[in-house]
Amino acid sequence: MLQKGLKGVEAVETFISHIDGENGRLIYRGHEIGALTESYSFEEVAYLLWFGHLPDPDQLHSLKEQLKQNRNLPIYMKKIIDLLPPELDLMGVIRTAISAEGGYSEYGWKPTISQAIRLTAITPTIIAYRKRRLEKKEFISPLYDLDHVENYLYMLTGELPNPAHVKALETYMILTLEHGMNASTFAARVTASTESDLVSAVTSAIGTMKGPLHGGAPSGVIELLNRIAFVGDAEKVIREKLAKGEKLMGFGHRVYKTHDPRSMSLKATFLELVGQDQWLDLAVKVEETAVKLLEELKPGRSLYTNVEFYATAIMKAINMDSELFTPTFTASRMVGWTAHIFEQAENNTIFRPQSKYIGTTHTRK
Ligand SMILES: CC(C)(COP(=O)(O)OP(=O)(O)OC[C@H]1O[C@@H](n2cnc3c(N)ncnc32)[C@H](O)[C@@H]1OP(=O)(O)O)[C@@H](O)C(=O)NCCC(=O)NCCS
């Protein structure tokens, strides 16, 4: 039987992560997500996803070194980015720059972890380079002493970032490293299943991530929060949107039918690290009102905040520009995409589902 949007269809077997949508749990390679964000760094959790176990100190040191050594953009890539029209959004820029990667490396079949490290290392630099060039500011080269997340914030501003902001962003990035068979990961695996190279598979994923129903949701959340802040009446704004048949961005999830654990974890981090903040107060109020109204107007659909909702509020609180939200999600999800591409490559069958023809057939007279 046809399942529109492949709802409920299991497309692959995986060792990488488990989403328990009924109980609101997310597990990376056997580890509860909450335990990982509490005790481990971005690099340690990336290692876990790529290699299947947490690193010992030498393994962690080696991964950090490789990420640092791969952060710089080649000159040709900078030139390509500079030639792109200023109206092109950052996701389009990342898609183009990553697609152009490969001049100095071999990206043939099969994909390797060194290639994944390279793509993970350059993505924040691509984002920071483009952002500062468009703002007519000098590009800030990566700082070797800094770890991945701290260096990303440093390249954006040129200042050593506040440790609470680094921790908040690192929590967000760990929470969004991986999430099962979401649309972009599926796209990556479909491309990899043709025995195409890692760069091509990741480029497919970036294009898929860009859409507003997936990684592009934050801009919708900002719009919602801004509108409510402007009107000053959350219930009125939300009722109007729902009456028009609009979806509330930052709410609902294909798999979670209870609270999204990532959203809950971000809310807790937000309360702990950022403390009193106007965006947090607004977000908490909007969440309460929206969940109540969704239950009233869409009963039984179990609609709660998803990861994008509190991610947006956190990013606002750490002064990250809204145009950076989806690109930052992309920078972290690079790890999950590449882990899935390796898994696909190890046990590959090309994806080739059927389509059901519902058109007419003209018979010859
Ligand atoms: C994430 C999402 C695409 C999941 O979609 P899905 O599993 O296909 O669920 P559906 O779109 O079929 O929605 C099921 C029902 O809940 C409603 N619904 C789902 N999300 C909703 C939302 N955010 N606001 C209002 N209603 C929503 C749908 O209108 C539908 O109602 P119906 O039964 O009356 O037709 C969807 O919830 C959505 O578009 N959310 C907003 C975008 C977003 O935040 N994306 C980020 C995801 S991490």
PDBQT file of the ligand as one rigid body, heavy atoms in Angstrom, charges set to zero:
ROOT
HETATM    1  C1  LIG A 401       7.228  18.573  11.146  1.00  0.00    +0.000 C 
HETATM    2  C2  LIG A 401       6.010  18.308  10.295  1.00  0.00    +0.000 C 
HETATM    3  C3  LIG A 401       6.406  18.490   8.816  1.00  0.00    +0.000 C 
HETATM    4  C4  LIG A 401       5.532  16.860  10.514  1.00  0.00    +0.000 C 
HETATM    5  O1  LIG A 401       4.534  16.641   9.591  1.00  0.00    +0.000 OA
HETATM    6  P1  LIG A 401       3.657  15.313   9.465  1.00  0.00    +0.000 P 
HETATM    7  O2  LIG A 401       4.181  14.214  10.324  1.00  0.00    +0.000 OA
HETATM    8  O3  LIG A 401       3.547  15.041   8.019  1.00  0.00    +0.000 OA
HETATM    9  O4  LIG A 401       2.279  15.729  10.062  1.00  0.00    +0.000 OA
HETATM   10  P2  LIG A 401       1.121  16.353   9.211  1.00  0.00    +0.000 P 
HETATM   11  O5  LIG A 401       1.612  17.518   8.451  1.00  0.00    +0.000 OA
HETATM   12  O6  LIG A 401       0.429  15.244   8.459  1.00  0.00    +0.000 OA
HETATM   13  O7  LIG A 401       0.162  16.856  10.373  1.00  0.00    +0.000 OA
HETATM   14  C5  LIG A 401      -0.777  16.036  11.062  1.00  0.00    +0.000 C 
HETATM   15  C6  LIG A 401      -1.874  16.972  11.553  1.00  0.00    +0.000 C 
HETATM   16  O8  LIG A 401      -1.327  17.872  12.525  1.00  0.00    +0.000 OA
HETATM   17  C7  LIG A 401      -1.395  19.221  12.037  1.00  0.00    +0.000 C 
HETATM   18  N1  LIG A 401      -0.119  19.869  12.297  1.00  0.00    +0.000 N 
HETATM   19  C8  LIG A 401       1.118  19.303  12.246  1.00  0.00    +0.000 A 
HETATM   20  N2  LIG A 401       2.047  20.225  12.553  1.00  0.00    +0.000 NA
HETATM   21  C9  LIG A 401       1.387  21.363  12.807  1.00  0.00    +0.000 A 
HETATM   22  C10 LIG A 401       1.802  22.638  13.165  1.00  0.00    +0.000 A 
HETATM   23  N3  LIG A 401       3.099  22.911  13.330  1.00  0.00    +0.000 N 
HETATM   24  N4  LIG A 401       0.875  23.608  13.328  1.00  0.00    +0.000 NA
HETATM   25  C11 LIG A 401      -0.455  23.323  13.164  1.00  0.00    +0.000 A 
HETATM   26  N5  LIG A 401      -0.902  22.114  12.825  1.00  0.00    +0.000 NA
HETATM   27  C12 LIG A 401      -0.001  21.141  12.641  1.00  0.00    +0.000 A 
HETATM   28  C13 LIG A 401      -1.637  19.116  10.532  1.00  0.00    +0.000 C 
HETATM   29  O9  LIG A 401      -2.329  20.253  10.037  1.00  0.00    +0.000 OA
HETATM   30  C14 LIG A 401      -2.457  17.853  10.440  1.00  0.00    +0.000 C 
HETATM   31  O10 LIG A 401      -3.765  18.183  10.797  1.00  0.00    +0.000 OA
HETATM   32  P3  LIG A 401      -5.019  17.441  10.092  1.00  0.00    +0.000 P 
HETATM   33  O11 LIG A 401      -5.010  16.055  10.674  1.00  0.00    +0.000 OA
HETATM   34  O12 LIG A 401      -6.174  18.270  10.497  1.00  0.00    +0.000 OA
HETATM   35  O13 LIG A 401      -4.756  17.437   8.618  1.00  0.00    +0.000 OA
HETATM   36  C15 LIG A 401       4.856  19.252  10.674  1.00  0.00    +0.000 C 
HETATM   37  O14 LIG A 401       4.502  19.062  12.032  1.00  0.00    +0.000 OA
HETATM   38  C16 LIG A 401       5.196  20.702  10.384  1.00  0.00    +0.000 C 
HETATM   39  O15 LIG A 401       5.078  21.141   9.244  1.00  0.00    +0.000 OA
HETATM   40  N6  LIG A 401       5.653  21.473  11.425  1.00  0.00    +0.000 N 
HETATM   41  C17 LIG A 401       6.019  22.851  11.229  1.00  0.00    +0.000 C 
HETATM   42  C18 LIG A 401       7.383  22.953  10.585  1.00  0.00    +0.000 C 
HETATM   43  C19 LIG A 401       8.509  22.639  11.571  1.00  0.00    +0.000 C 
HETATM   44  O16 LIG A 401       8.517  23.111  12.690  1.00  0.00    +0.000 OA
HETATM   45  N7  LIG A 401       9.494  21.844  11.084  1.00  0.00    +0.000 N 
HETATM   46  C20 LIG A 401      10.670  21.486  11.855  1.00  0.00    +0.000 C 
HETATM   47  C21 LIG A 401      10.683  20.016  12.130  1.00  0.00    +0.000 C 
HETATM   48  S1  LIG A 401      12.015  19.566  13.224  1.00  0.00    +0.000 SA
ENDROOT
TORSDOF 0
